[in-house]
Each structure stands twice: as C-alpha cells, then as structure tokens.
Amino acid sequence: MIPQIICVVGPTATGKTKMGVALAHRFGGEVVSVDSMQIYRGMAIGTAAPTPEEMEGIPHHMVGVADPAESWSVARFVSEADVCVQDILRRGRRPILVGGTGLYLESLIRGTDFAAGSADGETRQRLQQRLEQEGIGPLLAELQTIDPDSAARLHPGDEKRILRALEVWYETGETITQHDHRTRQQPPRYRAAYIGLSFQDRAQLRRRIDLRVDKMLDAGLLAEAELVWNNRSRFRTAAQAIGYKEFFPYFEQTASLEACADKLKQASRNYAKRQLTWFRHMDGVVWLDAGAPEVQQCACRTVQEFLSKG
C-alpha cells in the first residue's frame, strides 16, 4: 500500500504552522517543513521558521539543517526530506508536510526520480567551460540534435536549463525529455491529503502579511538581514531569500528602513500570489478559509475521512 501523509499548503501568513501542529497533535504526527529557505540556520525570523513555542512539543524536521553558505537543489531537499518522512512512518507516526514551496512538495510526494548530475560535477564544469568559450549557440544546436523536443521548449537565454539537458544526456545516455516522461508514468510515492489555507477576503491576507513583517522587525529581522548582507558573497542562495535582500539598500545607505520594510511587504504579497497560483493548480487540495473560527475542526474532519478510506 502507498503510505498516507498529510500536507498543509497555501500562501505565506495563512497559519500553516499552527495548522500543522494541530493536525500532528490530532493524528499522532510529526512535521516536515517543506520550505526552501527554512532549511538554513540563523535565518529563523526572516523565513518565519516555527519557534519552540509554536511547535508545542511536536518534532519538526528540515528546519535549520543547512549552513547558509550551502546551495540546495530540489533533488537534495527531496532526498533529505524523504529520509525524515520514511523514519516517521517507520516509527508508526504520521508525517505532516507543511510549507509553501510547491515544487519541493510535489517532487517529494511524487517521488521524483531526478536525473544524474550536479553543479560541482565534471560534466557540468566541462559544459560551463564550453559556454564561456563558445557561447550558448553551439550548445543549443547540439541539444537540438540530441533532444529536439527539449531544445524547442527552452529559450536561448535559458543557459542553465540548456546545460542541464546536455548534462543529463552525457551522464545517462537518456534525454531529459525521455527521463521526465518516464518519471511521470510512475505512481506517486505517497498518497496525500491536502489542506489548503487561504482567505476569502484577499485584503485580509494583505493585512496579515504586513503585520507579519512588522512583527519580524520587532523580533530582530534587521540583525539577521545584516548577517546575510555581511556574508552575501558566501550566502548566495540565502541572500536571495525574501526578507533579506529587501534591506540591502538600507545597509548601502541608499534607502530608509521604512522604505525597505514597505518593499518587503510588497515582495511578500507578490510571493503569496505566486504560491496561491501554484497550489490552485494542484489536484485534490481542500481549500479552507484560514480566518474561519472552525478551520481546525474542518481540517481534522477532512483528514479523518481521507485516512478512513485507507
């Protein structure tokens, strides 16, 4: 039987952490964070990582597990997170996946088989050298010969994916088009109950986001942002996280703190829209009004019905 897991999804500032903890209490679960930035240590405030008080004694996995100087791919995240999910299942507990990084979540549930290759690998470095010496033209022409479907989908300016497609071919002898098709034919690794949280009134979500930013600043966000700023050459991925780069102009003395905070609020609102678009396209999500008084009870009933079907 395919293992059953519970997922809490939705845009930022909708109470996913609180819901995940409530479901973990109710169904004997442990939380696995599915957030591409909460993995980094020392960035708890800006990434809205759950505090010990918010965890309420529920074990949380994949929070603060990486050095900010590291750059994690979706493949690495899925590999590490799946170890946590399997361990939780082995101990007879229920995995509760909570987060807003849709690609990571879908890849984990599907059990996506990522093609070979890595940024530090020999093949990638060789292709990178060719790019610097020859430009993207010859590489794209080569891809058109090897994998015309992939070449047709990719914009000539998308150098990263062009190199990746060639790398997969050289490493495996299989085109990335063939690999992706084969992966999609495989059954999902897990059966998931999806609880989606949002607000019927979009203005309420905007107010929640703005309030969250104000609370983050009160909690010490600026000190975290300064740490990232001072180490931005090493913390390359972390420095791109929403919540930090917006304050770089303040440290450069080219913008006021208030202007940077407003910029963060707008960036967070834009991110919430992108998250909502992603999750709205996912099948099987049961959407609940995050502001409803009975939202936790509704979620528990939905999950209970899902689990009772085996």
C-alpha positions in Angstrom: 0.0 0.0 0.0 1.1 3.5 -0.7 1.8 5.4 2.6 -0.7 8.1 3.5 0.6 11.5 4.6 -0.9 14.9 5.4 0.0 18.2 3.7 -0.8 21.7 4.7 -0.3 24.2 1.8 -1.1 27.7 0.9 0.4 31.2 0.7 2.5 32.8 3.4 0.9 34.2 6.6 -2.2 31.9 6.5 -1.4 29.9 9.6 0.1 26.8 8.1 2.5 26.3 11.0 -0.4 26.4 13.6 -2.5 24.0 11.4 0.4 21.6 11.0 0.9 21.4 14.8 -2.9 20.9 15.4 -3.0 18.1 12.9 0.1 16.5 14.4 -1.5 16.5 17.8 -4.7 15.1 16.5 -3.2 12.3 14.3 0.0 11.4 16.1 2.2 13.1 13.6 5.5 14.9 13.2 6.0 18.0 11.0 8.3 18.0 8.0 8.9 21.6 6.8 8.7 22.0 3.0 10.3 25.4 2.7 13.3 26.1 0.6 14.6 28.7 3.0 13.7 27.4 6.4 16.4 24.8 6.0 19.1 27.5 6.7 20.5 28.1 10.2 20.4 31.6 11.6 17.6 32.7 9.4 14.6 31.7 11.6 12.9 35.2 11.7 13.1 36.1 8.1 11.9 32.7 6.9 9.1 32.5 9.5 10.5 29.2 10.8 8.4 27.9 13.7 9.6 28.9 17.2 9.9 26.3 20.0 6.7 27.8 21.5 4.8 27.4 18.2 6.0 23.8 17.8 4.2 22.9 21.1 6.4 19.9 21.6 5.8 18.4 18.2 9.0 17.4 16.4 9.8 19.5 13.4 12.2 18.3 10.7 14.1 20.1 7.9 14.3 23.4 9.9 17.7 24.9 10.3 19.6 21.9 8.9 21.9 23.7 6.4 24.6 26.3 6.5 23.6 29.5 4.7 26.7 29.1 2.5 25.2 25.9 1.0 23.1 25.9 -2.1 20.5 23.1 -2.0 18.9 21.8 -5.1 15.3 20.4 -5.2 16.9 17.0 -5.6 18.9 17.3 -2.5 16.0 18.6 -0.5 13.7 15.8 -1.6 16.4 13.2 -0.7 17.0 14.6 2.8 13.3 15.2 3.5 12.3 11.8 2.3 14.7 10.3 4.9 12.7 12.1 7.5 9.3 11.0 6.1 10.4 7.4 6.0 11.7 7.5 9.5 8.5 9.0 10.8 6.5 6.2 9.1 8.8 3.5 10.3 8.2 4.7 13.9 4.4 4.4 13.4 3.9 8.2 13.3 2.1 10.3 10.7 4.2 12.7 8.5 2.7 16.2 8.3 4.2 18.1 5.4 3.9 21.9 6.0 5.1 24.6 3.7 4.8 26.9 0.7 7.5 25.7 -1.7 5.2 23.9 -4.2 7.9 22.4 -6.4 9.6 20.8 -3.4 6.3 19.4 -2.1 5.2 17.9 -5.3 8.5 16.4 -6.0 8.6 14.8 -2.6 5.1 13.3 -2.9 5.6 12.1 -6.4 9.0 10.6 -5.5 10.5 12.3 -8.5 13.5 10.5 -9.9 16.0 13.2 -10.5 18.4 12.7 -13.3 22.1 12.4 -12.6 24.5 15.3 -12.5 25.4 18.1 -10.1 26.6 21.7 -10.2 30.0 20.5 -9.0 30.2 17.6 -11.3 32.8 17.1 -14.0 30.3 17.1 -16.9 28.7 20.4 -15.7 32.1 22.0 -15.3 33.1 20.9 -18.8 29.9 22.3 -20.3 30.3 25.5 -18.3 33.8 26.0 -19.8 32.4 25.4 -23.3 29.7 28.0 -22.6 32.4 30.6 -21.7 34.5 29.8 -24.7 31.9 29.2 -27.4 28.7 30.9 -26.2 25.3 29.3 -26.0 24.7 28.9 -29.7 26.7 25.8 -30.4 25.5 24.2 -27.2 21.8 24.8 -28.1 22.5 23.5 -31.6 23.9 20.3 -30.1 20.9 19.9 -27.9 18.6 20.3 -31.0 20.3 17.3 -32.5 20.2 15.2 -29.3 16.8 16.3 -27.9 14.8 18.4 -30.3 11.8 18.5 -28.0 13.7 19.9 -25.1 15.6 22.4 -27.4 12.2 23.6 -28.7 10.9 24.3 -25.2 13.9 26.2 -24.0 14.6 29.9 -24.6 18.1 30.6 -26.0 18.7 32.8 -22.9 17.9 29.9 -20.5 21.6 28.8 -20.3 21.1 26.9 -17.1 18.5 24.5 -18.4 20.3 24.1 -21.7 23.4 23.0 -19.9 21.3 20.7 -17.6 19.7 19.0 -20.6 23.0 18.3 -22.2 24.4 17.1 -18.8 21.7 14.6 -18.4 22.4 13.2 -21.9 26.1 12.9 -21.3 25.7 11.4 -17.8 22.9 8.9 -18.5 22.5 8.4 -22.3 18.9 9.3 -21.8 17.5 12.7 -22.9 15.9 14.9 -20.3 12.6 14.6 -22.3 12.7 10.8 -22.0 13.6 11.0 -18.3 10.7 13.4 -17.5 8.2 11.3 -19.4 9.3 8.1 -17.7 9.2 9.8 -14.3 5.6 11.0 -14.9 4.5 7.4 -15.6 5.5 6.2 -12.2 2.9 6.1 -9.4 3.3 8.6 -6.6 5.4 7.7 -3.7 2.8 8.8 -1.2 -1.0 9.3 -1.0 -1.6 12.8 0.3 -4.5 14.6 2.0 -4.0 18.3 1.0 -5.4 21.0 3.3 -5.1 24.4 1.6 -5.3 27.6 3.7 -6.2 31.0 2.3 -8.6 33.9 2.9 -11.8 34.6 1.1 -11.0 38.2 1.5 -7.7 39.0 -0.2 -7.4 42.2 1.8 -7.2 40.2 4.9 -4.2 38.2 3.6 -2.5 41.5 2.7 -3.1 42.8 6.2 -1.7 39.6 7.7 1.4 39.8 5.6 2.0 43.5 6.5 1.5 42.7 10.2 3.9 39.7 10.0 6.6 41.9 8.6 6.2 44.4 11.4 6.4 41.6 14.0 9.5 40.2 12.3 11.2 43.6 12.6 10.3 43.7 16.3 11.7 40.2 16.7 15.1 41.1 15.3 14.8 40.6 11.5 17.2 43.5 10.8 20.1 41.8 12.6 19.5 38.6 10.6 19.4 40.7 7.4 22.7 42.4 8.3 24.3 39.0 8.9 23.2 37.9 5.4 24.3 41.2 4.0 27.8 40.9 5.5 28.2 37.4 4.1 26.3 37.9 0.8 29.3 36.6 -1.3 29.1 33.3 0.6 25.4 33.1 1.3 24.5 33.4 -2.3 21.2 31.4 -2.2 20.2 32.7 1.2 20.9 36.3 0.1 18.1 35.9 -2.5 15.5 35.0 0.1 12.6 37.3 0.5 13.1 39.0 3.8 16.8 39.8 3.4 17.6 41.3 0.0 15.0 44.0 0.5 17.1 45.5 3.3 20.3 45.6 1.3 19.7 49.2 0.2 19.4 50.2 3.9 22.8 48.8 4.6 24.1 50.5 1.5 22.6 53.8 2.9 20.6 54.3 -0.3 17.1 53.8 1.2 15.4 54.3 4.6 14.4 51.4 6.8 10.7 52.3 6.3 11.1 52.1 2.5 12.8 48.7 2.8 10.1 47.4 5.1 7.5 48.5 2.6 9.4 46.8 -0.2 9.4 43.6 1.8 5.7 43.8 2.4 5.1 44.2 -1.4 7.5 41.4 -2.2 5.8 39.1 0.3 2.4 39.9 -1.2 3.7 39.1 -4.7 5.1 35.9 -3.4 1.8 34.9 -1.8 0.1 35.4 -5.2 2.6 33.1 -6.9 2.2 30.5 -4.1 -1.6 30.6 -4.5 -1.4 30.2 -8.2 0.8 27.1 -7.9 -1.3 25.4 -5.3 -4.6 26.3 -7.1 -3.3 24.2 -10.0 -2.7 21.1 -7.8 -5.3 18.4 -7.8 -7.1 17.3 -4.6 -6.5 20.4 -2.4 -9.3 21.0 0.0 -9.4 24.8 0.5 -10.4 26.2 3.8 -10.9 29.8 5.0 -7.9 30.4 7.2 -9.8 33.0 9.1 -12.8 30.8 10.0 -13.2 30.0 13.7 -13.8 26.3 12.9 -10.9 25.9 10.4 -9.0 23.4 12.5 -12.1 21.2 13.1 -12.9 21.3 9.3 -9.3 20.2 8.6 -9.4 17.4 11.1 -12.7 16.1 9.6 -11.2 16.2 6.1 -8.1 14.3 7.1 -10.1 11.8 9.1 -12.2 11.0 6.1 -9.1 10.6 3.9 -7.4 8.3 6.4 -10.5 6.1 6.9 -10.5 5.3 3.2 -7.2 3.5 3.7 
